[in-house]
Amino acid sequence: MTLRLAALALFSSLSPALAETPGLERVLSATTLYLSESGGYDLAVLVDNRDAGADLYLYFGVDPAAPAGTTKPSFVKKNAAWVGGGAGTLPSLAVSDKGSLLIKSENDAIGRDRWSETVTVVRRNGALVVAGLTFTARDTLNPDGGGACDLNFLTGRGTRNGKKVEIRPQTILLADWSADGETLPKECRF
């Protein structure tokens, strides 16, 4: 929570310089991290796009002393996460112990089908890559419904309901990633 507050404070102090980011009232989550190869810190901001989605803005090598209106996002991913109407359905950003960006989405409030998703983003050879996916689902009316998967796309290893699975190792660019439930790997469909 402290890191999130620090990132929001940093974002609000830089906001005049962040020319292409929507207003603070639409920011759902923000965090600082070291994802770029340019040195300095980076800023990740998740913004409600008011169309059941959240857009991810990444700023690499943020310079707090940059003149107002000159800092532009280094990368923008439209619909990086799903957004519901309130508590239990709002996405967030975090940083893993290894420094990867985590994009978290969930539905823990609406209907009988509840789920949680974490997309792990890393930088490889200059590209933003989806390295992994952790997904859990449960049915509030059927205790036997649902399941859990944890996949590492780079190594091709993972688990489905606690059992080891293998998938084809692949490099998935963040720009090509889809956050909709229709594109979940078969190992994560329950």
C-alpha positions in Angstrom: 0.0 0.0 0.0 2.9 2.4 0.8 4.4 1.9 -2.6 1.0 2.6 -4.3 0.6 5.8 -2.3 4.1 6.9 -3.2 3.5 6.2 -6.9 0.2 8.1 -6.8 2.0 11.0 -5.1 4.7 10.9 -7.7 2.1 10.7 -10.5 0.1 13.7 -9.1 3.3 15.8 -8.8 4.2 14.9 -12.4 0.7 15.1 -13.8 1.2 18.5 -15.6 4.1 16.9 -17.5 2.2 13.7 -18.4 0.6 15.2 -21.4 -1.2 12.2 -22.7 -2.6 10.6 -19.6 -6.2 11.1 -18.6 -7.1 13.0 -15.4 -6.3 11.7 -12.0 -10.0 10.9 -11.3 -9.7 8.0 -13.7 -6.5 6.5 -12.3 -7.2 3.1 -10.7 -3.7 2.1 -9.7 -0.1 3.3 -10.2 3.3 2.0 -9.2 7.0 2.8 -9.8 9.4 0.1 -10.9 12.6 -0.6 -12.8 11.4 -2.1 -16.1 13.1 -0.1 -18.7 16.7 -0.5 -19.8 17.4 3.3 -19.8 18.1 3.6 -16.1 16.1 5.6 -13.6 12.7 4.6 -12.4 9.7 3.9 -14.5 6.0 4.6 -13.8 3.1 2.3 -14.6 -0.4 3.8 -14.5 -3.7 1.9 -14.9 -6.5 4.2 -16.1 -10.3 3.5 -16.3 -11.2 3.9 -20.0 -14.9 4.1 -19.1 -15.7 1.2 -21.4 -15.4 -1.8 -18.9 -11.6 -1.7 -19.4 -8.5 -0.1 -18.0 -5.6 1.2 -20.2 -2.0 0.8 -19.1 0.4 3.7 -19.5 4.1 3.1 -19.1 6.6 5.9 -18.7 10.2 4.8 -18.9 13.1 6.8 -17.3 10.8 9.3 -15.7 12.5 12.7 -15.1 10.6 14.7 -12.4 12.4 17.8 -13.7 11.1 17.5 -17.2 9.3 20.7 -18.4 5.5 20.5 -18.2 3.9 18.9 -21.2 7.0 17.1 -22.5 6.7 13.7 -20.9 4.8 11.3 -23.0 4.0 7.6 -22.4 6.6 5.2 -23.7 4.0 2.5 -24.2 0.2 2.4 -24.0 -1.8 -0.8 -23.9 -5.5 -0.3 -24.4 -7.8 -2.6 -22.4 -5.0 -4.1 -20.4 -7.4 -5.2 -17.6 -11.1 -5.6 -17.0 -13.0 -3.1 -14.9 -16.3 -3.8 -13.1 -18.5 -1.3 -11.3 -17.0 -1.3 -7.8 -15.4 -3.2 -4.9 -14.2 -6.6 -5.9 -14.1 -5.8 -9.6 -11.4 -3.1 -9.8 -7.9 -3.9 -11.4 -4.6 -2.9 -9.8 -0.9 -2.9 -10.5 1.9 -4.4 -8.4 5.5 -5.3 -8.7 6.7 -8.8 -8.1 9.7 -9.7 -5.9 11.7 -10.1 -9.1 10.7 -6.6 -10.3 8.2 -7.7 -12.9 5.0 -5.7 -13.5 1.8 -7.5 -12.3 -1.5 -6.5 -13.8 -4.3 -7.8 -11.6 -8.0 -8.1 -12.5 -10.8 -9.8 -10.6 -14.5 -10.3 -10.3 -15.1 -11.2 -6.7 -18.5 -9.5 -6.5 -20.8 -10.0 -9.5 -22.7 -13.2 -10.3 -21.8 -16.8 -9.5 -18.7 -17.0 -11.6 -15.9 -15.4 -9.7 -12.3 -15.2 -10.9 -8.9 -13.6 -10.4 -6.2 -13.0 -13.0 -2.6 -11.8 -12.7 -0.6 -11.1 -15.8 3.2 -10.9 -15.3 5.0 -8.5 -17.6 8.8 -8.4 -18.1 11.2 -6.7 -20.5 13.1 -9.1 -22.8 15.5 -7.8 -25.6 13.8 -4.4 -25.4 10.3 -5.7 -25.8 7.5 -5.8 -23.2 6.5 -9.5 -22.9 3.8 -11.4 -21.1 5.9 -13.9 -19.1 3.1 -15.5 -17.2 -0.5 -15.9 -16.2 -2.1 -16.9 -12.9 -5.8 -17.5 -13.0 -8.3 -18.8 -10.5 -12.0 -19.3 -10.9 -14.8 -20.5 -8.7 -18.5 -21.0 -8.9 -20.4 -19.7 -5.8 -23.2 -22.2 -6.4 -21.1 -25.2 -7.2 -18.3 -26.0 -4.8 -16.7 -28.4 -7.3 -16.7 -25.7 -10.1 -13.7 -23.6 -11.0 -10.0 -24.2 -10.7 -6.5 -22.6 -10.8 -3.7 -22.4 -13.3 -0.3 -20.8 -13.2 1.6 -20.7 -16.6 5.0 -19.5 -17.5 4.9 -18.7 -21.2 8.7 -18.3 -21.5 9.6 -21.7 -20.1 6.5 -23.6 -21.1 5.9 -24.9 -17.6 3.0 -24.5 -15.3 0.3 -26.0 -13.2 -3.4 -26.7 -13.6 -5.3 -27.4 -10.3 -1.9 -28.2 -8.7 -0.8 -30.7 -11.3 2.2 -30.0 -13.6 1.4 -29.1 -17.2 3.5 -28.2 -20.2 2.7 -25.7 -22.8 4.6 -24.6 -25.9 7.2 -22.0 -24.8 6.3 -18.7 -26.5 7.0 -15.0 -26.5 3.8 -13.0 -26.3 4.2 -9.3 -26.7 2.2 -7.2 -24.3 0.9 -5.2 -27.3 -0.7 -8.5 -28.6 -2.1 -9.7 -25.3 -5.9 -9.7 -24.9 -7.4 -9.4 -21.4 -10.7 -10.9 -22.4 -11.8 -14.3 -21.1 -12.3 -15.6 -24.6 -8.5 -15.8 -25.1 -7.6 -17.7 -22.0 -5.3 -20.7 -22.7 -7.1 -24.0 -22.5 -5.2 -24.9 -19.3 -7.0 -22.0 -17.6 -10.5 -22.7 -18.8 -12.8 -24.2 -16.1 
